[in-house]
Amino acid sequence: MFHRSVLVQKVLEFLLTADDGVYVDATIGDGGHTLAILNAAPKATVIGIDSDKSALETTKERLKFFGKRLELVHGDFENLDDIVLGQLGYGSVDGVLFDLGLRSVMVEDRFRGFSFKKPGPLDMRFNTDETLTAYDVVNRYSPEDLERILREYGDVRGARKIVEKIVDARKKTPITTTEQLAEIVVAGLPQRVHTDVLARVFQAIRIEVNREFEKLERGLYAALEILRPGGRLVVISYHSGEDRIVKHFMATESRDCICPPGLPVCRCGHKRQIKILTKKVVRPSQEEIKQNPRARSARLRAAEKL
Ligand SMILES: C[S@@+](CC[C@H](N)C(=O)[O-])C[C@H]1O[C@@H](n2cnc3c(N)ncnc32)[C@H](O)[C@@H]1O
């Protein structure tokens, strides 16, 4: 089963401006959005990037029919400008899509350690060439850093208590599996909160392992570098922290002056680079959510390069 792509029609509506354009799918995953782009714009080319090698294997096979219209690159979208301008030699592109987060198959694969519902190693890397794993975060981070991560990336209530339990446990023996971690996290908590707390804790650790927020910010600025004037940027996020980064980026880059309020004259000299196309964030319909519950938290924002 392929990952079920979210908000496909909206992506096409905001992203496509030229039938023969060059589009970057910065998170190609199983290639669902790219498939829709290549079908909707019959002369278009897509550069598909993913940091997870297994995604590229799936997509290569799934979309082989499109031949040279699809170029696949194993890489990180934080280096989008180097990949597209440097490595591939393009001058600019017509659109960039980010569909953040992870694919359903990554969650299902217990050996990757993303799910608290499946026994597996504490890994959680999107890119298995990277060295930092969930094991390192859980066993080596200071209690202060762990608490900050749980609060900032997971909005975890009672983060300090949870960290105390983790620190007590790891003093005795390293925490190596998802099952062990889950057991430690929920110890002493009422059953009714288990799923919510575990989802938040695991999400927070995953965000840290993959430096997701930092990479997103860099990726958005890299996208600006490669878009031609009139080119489109479309971002789908699934986490309020991600959406905040996208919203802030778009608000900042669509304004001329970004000086702190109250200054009599502008000192920053900042010039706006984009026009926001989605005055209100775009959400999936009830019908889409019914068909694909994972779409529930999706939020799409789009902008046009000036
Ligand atoms: C939600 S999935 C994309 C699904 C895809 N749009 C589809 O229709 O099949 C997100 C993908 O982004 C990839 N990813 C996450 N962070 C990345 C990064 N910093 N650079 C490149 N790819 C990344 C993940 O490995 C995953 O395959």
The ligand as an ORCA input file, in Angstrom:
! r2SCAN-3c Opt
* xyz 0 1
  C       4.400     12.822      4.223
  S       5.709     12.075      3.382
  C       5.496     12.630      1.722
  C       4.465     11.864      0.987
  C       4.363     12.236     -0.484
  N       3.949     13.602     -0.660
  C       3.424     11.313     -1.211
  O       2.445     11.794     -1.790
  O       3.677     10.093     -1.223
  C       7.093     13.008      3.887
  C       8.415     12.555      3.301
  O       9.359     13.578      3.584
  C      10.606     12.990      3.845
  N      11.392     13.980      4.585
  C      11.198     14.403      5.854
  N      12.122     15.334      6.169
  C      12.901     15.513      5.072
  C      14.013     16.352      4.772
  N      14.519     17.181      5.691
  N      14.548     16.301      3.543
  C      14.045     15.447      2.605
  N      12.986     14.620      2.832
  C      12.425     14.656      4.053
  C      10.273     11.727      4.611
  O      11.315     10.787      4.509
  C       8.973     11.275      3.914
  O       9.263     10.348      2.897
*
